[in-house]
Amino acid sequence: MRINRTNLVSTIGSLVLLAAAGTASAAPLAPPPDFEPDTGANLFESTGTVIAVEIFDAFDGIPNLTEVGFYFEGDSGNRNVLFDSGDLAFQGAEVDFGAGTITDTDSMEVTNFTPSTGAFGFYVTIAAAITLFSEETLNPLLGVPPTNDFFTAWQSSSNPDLIGIAFEGVDENGLLTPIYIGNVFNIAEAKVPEPGTHLLLGFGLALFLVRRYARR
């Protein structure tokens, strides 16, 4: 059967642009078996060599329609591809943040990025036109009432280093429907310092400077 690419692009664009149009009647995307409800996490850190496994892409098998990957906090314009819609379910990618390498575990092709141990988020690009990020503040406000939250993170109940991720939109019936779902091993929610921690650090630095000045 021949696929009408124009109609597909229009459909996925509508899916995202309709996001939250029926928020009042839409139920949250349910977690898979053995996963907890949405943790609210949107930035992550590696706990070892990261292994990402694609579970679902709404347009699997159609190259160059969707792209999924990661970016580092504060640098969302510099994106690193893990999968595109040409990949199929249960294909994987291995990420070594220390070495700055991404290995396609099927073809063993390696791509490089600037190594970093900083916090990172995920993104999905649709039809080379719309990019949604795990960080809400990077997304446009869409729908009525407006929302910019299109990302879900599910913590595994049995594996503390496994998080399921999903990007979703709202369909014409006002129900949340997935665009992409994946499992990512060896990551954890990025730790954000408490406000009190900043105050203590600032106080400690000020005290150190006062003591150093007093010794002169």
N, C-alpha and C positions, 0 to 999 in steps of 0.2 A: 504494500500500500504506500502510495506517495504521500509524504507529509508536507503540508503547506506551511512553510517556515514563517511566512508573514503572519498567518493566523496564530501560530504558536507564540511569536514575539508579542503580538497584540494581547493574547490571553494572559501571559505571565506579567506583562506590564499592567494590565487591568487588575490582576490579583494583588499586586503591591499597592497600586494607587487606591484600591478599595480598602486597604488595611484600616481596621478599626471603624469602618463605616457602620458596622453592626456590633460594635463592642458590647453594648448592653446585653445582647442576646447570645454573644459568643462565649463558649466555655473555653478555659485555658487548655492548651494542648496537653493531653494526658501523658505522664511519663511512661516509658516502656517498662516491662516487668523487671524487677530487681533494681529500679531506680527511684530516687526520692523526687518529690515535686520540685519545681523550679527553685533554685537556690538564690536567684537574683544576681549571681556573679556575672561580670562582663569583662573582667581582665584576669589573666592567669599567669602562672609561672611554672617552669618545668621542674620536675623532680627526678629527671633522668632523661634518657633518650626517648623523645616523644614519638609515639606511633599513632597515626590517625587512620581510621578505617571508615570509608564511606558506607553508609547504610541505605540512604535513600536520596535521590535527586529527582525532582519532578520531571526533568527532561533528560534522564539517562539515555546515552547512546546518540545524542544529537550534539556533535562537536560545536564548541564555541558559543553555546547559548547561555550557560551559567559557568561561573568560576568561583571556587571557594578557596580561602587561604587564611593567612594570619598577617598581622602588622604589629609593630611595636608601639607601645603607648607614646602618644605625642608625635607619631610619625605615620599617620594613617594614609598619607599619599604614597608611601613606599610599601607596596604589598607583595607578599610572597605566595605563589600559587601552590596549593596542595592537590586540588582536583579541578577538572572541568567536566562539563556534561558529556564529554566523550568517554569518561571513565564510567565503570559500572559498579554496582553494589558489591561490597566486600573487597574492593581493591584498596590498597594501603599506601601510605607514605610515611617514611621515617625521617624525623627531624633531629639533627644534632645542633643544638643552639651554641655549644662551645666551639664547634668546628665550622659552623655556618653552612651546613649542607642539608639538602632535602633529597632523599633517595626514593624514587618510585619503586616500591617493592615488587612490582610485576615486571617492569622492563629493566630495572636496576639503573635507570638513567639518573644522574646526579645533577642537581642545580645548586648554585651557591648564593649565599646572601651574607651580609655583614654580620659576623657573630655578635651576640648580645645575650646577657643574662637578665635583661630587664623584663618588665611585665608586658604581656602581649594580649591582643584581642583577635577575634575572628571576623571575617567579612564574607559576603556573597555579592557577586556582581551578576546582574541579570541583563541579557541581551546587549551587553556592552554599553548600557545606558544608565542603569540604576544600581548603585552600590549601597547595601545596608551593612551596618557595623554592629558588633556586639555592644559597643558603648552607645547608649541612647543619645547622648549629646551630639554625636556625629551624624545622626539621622535627621531627615526632614520630618516635620509634623504633618501627618496625613490622617484623613478621615474625620468623622464627626461622632463623638468628640475626638479631638486630635490626639494622636499618640505618636511616639517615636521609638517605641519598644517592640522590636520584631525578633528578639533573640531569647532563647531559653537555654538554661544549663541545668542538667539533671545529674546529681551526684549518685554514683553507684552505691547500693546498700551493702555490697559485699567486698568492694575493692576501693579503698580510699584514694587510689591514684587513677581512677577511671571516671571520666565525666562525659556524659552524652550532651551533644549540642544540637540545636535546631534553629533554623530561621523559618518564620512563618508569615503568612498574610491572611486576610479575611476574604472568603469567597463571596459569590453573589447572594448566598443564603445567610451571610453574617456569621459564618462559622470559621474558626481558625483552621487553616489547612497548611501543611508543611511545604516549604520550598526545598529544604535540605535538612537531612538528619545524619549525624555521624557520631562515632565513638572516638574519644581521644584518651590514650593511655599515658600515664606518667606526667600528669599536670595536676595542679591544685589552684584554688582561687588565690589570686595575688593578695598578699597582705597589705592592708592600708593602715599606716600608723594612726593611732588614736590621737585626737586633738591634744590630750594631756601629754602624750609622748613628745609632741613638738614643743609644748611649753617647758617640759623638763629639760629637753635638749637645749632650748634657748637659755633657760636659767643657768644650766651647767656651763654653757659657753661664756655667759656674762660673768659668772663667778670666777671662772678661770682667768678671764681678761683682767678682772679687778685685782686678783691676787698677783698676777704677773706684773701689773702696773705698780702695785704697792711695793714690790721687791726692788724696783728701780731706784 
